[in-house]
Amino acid sequence: MTKFSFRLQAVLKLKSQLEEKAKGEFAMAMLKLQAERRKLQQIQQEQSGCMEELRQHEETGITVGRLKEFNAYIMLLRDHITEQKIAVNEARENADKHREKLIKAVQEREILEKLRERKYEEFLQSVRKDEQKHLDEVAGYKYYLGMAGE
C-alpha cells in the first residue's frame, strides 16, 4: 500500500511556524498596549490627585508660590498625558498591524490544511478504488478457476 505524501507539507510547516511567530508578536504588542494604557491611567490618576490636593489647599489657604508649583506640575502632567495618549495610539496601531499579520497567517495555513485534507481524501478514494479493483480481480480469478474445474 502506498503512503500518503503531501507535496506542500514543507510549505504547510513553514506557514504554521509563521503563524506561531505572528501569535507571539501579537501577544507582545498587546502587552505593550496594556502597559501604555496603564501608564496613561497612572498619570491621569496622579493629575486627579494633585488637583484634589490643590482644592483642599485652596480651602485651607495656600501661598502664591505653592499655587504656582501646583499649576506648573499640573501642566507638566497634562503634557505627559498628551504624550502618553500618543504612545497608546502608536501601541494600538502596532497591535492592529500584528493582528492583521496573524489573521493573514492563519488564513494561509488554513487554506493549505484544507488542500491537504482534500488531497488526503483523494488519496483514500484512490486506495479504495485500487483495493476494489484487486478484490474484483481475485473474485474473477476464483470464478475462472471454478468454471475451469467443471
C-alpha positions in Angstrom: 0.0 0.0 0.0 1.3 3.4 -0.9 1.9 6.1 1.8 0.2 9.5 1.6 2.6 12.3 0.8 1.5 15.9 0.6 3.8 17.8 -1.8 3.3 21.1 0.1 4.0 19.7 3.5 7.1 21.8 3.9 5.2 24.9 3.0 2.4 24.0 5.4 5.0 23.5 8.2 6.5 26.9 7.3 3.1 28.6 7.4 2.4 27.0 10.8 5.7 28.4 12.1 5.0 31.8 10.7 1.6 31.7 12.4 3.2 30.9 15.7 5.7 33.7 15.3 2.8 36.1 14.4 0.9 34.9 17.6 3.9 35.8 19.7 4.4 39.2 18.1 0.7 40.0 18.5 0.9 38.9 22.2 3.9 41.1 22.7 2.2 44.1 21.0 -0.9 43.6 23.2 1.2 43.5 26.3 2.9 46.8 25.2 -0.5 48.3 24.6 -1.8 47.3 28.0 1.4 48.7 29.6 1.0 52.0 27.8 -2.7 52.2 28.9 -1.7 51.5 32.5 0.9 54.3 32.3 -1.7 56.7 30.9 -4.1 55.8 33.7 -1.4 56.3 36.4 -0.6 59.7 35.0 -4.3 60.7 34.9 -4.7 59.5 38.5 -1.7 61.5 39.6 -3.2 64.5 37.9 -6.6 64.0 39.6 -4.9 63.5 43.0 -2.8 66.7 42.5 -5.9 68.7 41.5 -7.8 67.3 44.6 -4.9 68.3 46.8 -4.9 71.7 45.3 -8.6 72.1 46.0 -8.0 71.1 49.7 -5.2 73.6 50.0 -7.3 76.4 48.5 -9.9 75.8 51.2 -7.4 75.9 54.0 -5.2 78.6 52.4 -2.2 78.3 50.1 0.7 80.6 49.2 1.0 82.1 45.8 4.4 80.3 45.3 2.9 76.9 46.3 -0.1 77.6 43.9 2.4 78.3 41.1 4.1 75.0 41.9 0.8 73.1 41.7 -0.2 74.7 38.5 3.2 74.0 36.9 3.1 70.4 38.0 -0.5 70.0 36.7 0.6 71.5 33.3 3.5 69.1 33.3 1.2 66.2 33.9 -1.1 67.4 31.1 1.8 67.3 28.7 2.7 63.8 29.9 -0.9 62.8 29.4 -0.8 64.1 25.8 2.5 62.3 25.1 1.2 59.1 26.7 -2.0 59.2 24.6 0.2 59.4 21.5 2.2 56.4 22.8 -1.1 54.5 23.4 -2.3 55.2 19.9 1.0 54.1 18.4 0.9 50.9 20.5 -2.7 50.3 19.3 -1.7 50.8 15.7 1.2 48.4 16.2 -1.2 45.8 17.8 -3.6 46.2 14.9 -0.8 45.7 12.4 0.3 42.5 14.2 -3.4 41.3 14.4 -3.7 41.7 10.6 -0.5 39.7 10.1 -1.8 37.0 12.4 -5.1 36.8 10.6 -3.3 36.5 7.3 -1.0 33.8 8.6 -4.0 31.8 10.0 -5.8 32.1 6.7 -2.8 30.9 4.7 -2.3 27.9 7.0 -6.0 27.0 6.9 -6.0 27.1 3.1 -3.1 24.7 2.9 -4.6 22.4 5.5 -7.9 22.3 3.6 -5.9 21.5 0.5 -4.1 18.8 2.4 -7.3 17.3 3.6 -8.7 17.3 0.0 -5.6 15.6 -1.3 -5.8 13.0 1.5 -9.4 12.3 0.7 -8.4 11.8 -3.0 -5.7 9.5 -1.9 -8.1 7.4 0.2 -10.5 7.2 -2.7 -7.7 6.1 -4.9 -6.6 3.4 -2.4 -10.2 2.2 -2.0 -10.6 2.0 -5.8 -7.3 0.1 -6.1 -8.4 -2.3 -3.4 -11.8 -2.8 -5.0 -10.1 -3.5 -8.4 -7.8 -6.0 -6.7 -10.8 -7.7 -5.0 -12.6 -7.8 -8.3 -9.6 -9.4 -9.9 -9.3 -12.0 -7.2 -13.1 -12.8 -7.4 -12.8 -13.0 -11.2 -9.8 -15.3 -10.9 -11.6 -17.6 -8.4 -14.7 -17.6 -10.6 -12.5 -18.5 -13.6 -10.8 -21.3 -11.6 -14.3 -22.6 -10.5 -15.5 -22.6 -14.1 -12.4 -24.3 -15.5 -12.8 -27.1 -12.9 -16.3 -28.0 -14.2 
